[in-house]
């Protein structure tokens, strides 16, 4: 079996498995093709699309994460395991670095980007609940494809955390909690200028400015 992703540096590690008889000889439990290419785990859905599969043909695997940014597992953002039809050999590949993720967000139709600080202090002050609430509300209001969310490391405003930043508006919101998170998404759904009463910075088109409540 040969596998080499185009233009991307992957670690490719073929592994032979020999556990007694070859799988093809184990009639009682033959491998079955799983034709369901949409999987939902922990309320996160991923859909796999492929170009036509064929021997010695280039194949593109596309993973639609439905607006959710994947989180690293065992140090890599994506893992692909390909098994041969005898069930005896597989290759396991993953990107060798974050820059070479090989997973690209499809931002078609996305109008806003919400950065949610999940740095140490914000997490201590409830950022996880904020993140879950925002993502849960986006899902229940079917806004996941319009508003993209990303968890970030520290944004340098720990004493005001948990912090959320909305783009392209460039507004920073401080002291986020569950209620403010629900309100934020509700106002975005209504396409209003979000006003939570806890704005920290706004962008005047040129630079960030302190919100009046911070002056
Ligand atoms: S940890 Fe969120 S601003 Fe520092």
Boltz pocket constraint, residues with backbone or C-beta under 6 A from the ligand:
constraints:
  - pocket:
      binder: B
      contacts: [[A, 117], [A, 118], [A, 119], [A, 120], [A, 121], [A, 122], [A, 123], [A, 153], [A, 154], [A, 155], [A, 156], [A, 157], [A, 158], [A, 159], [A, 161], [A, 162], [A, 163]]
      max_distance: 6.0
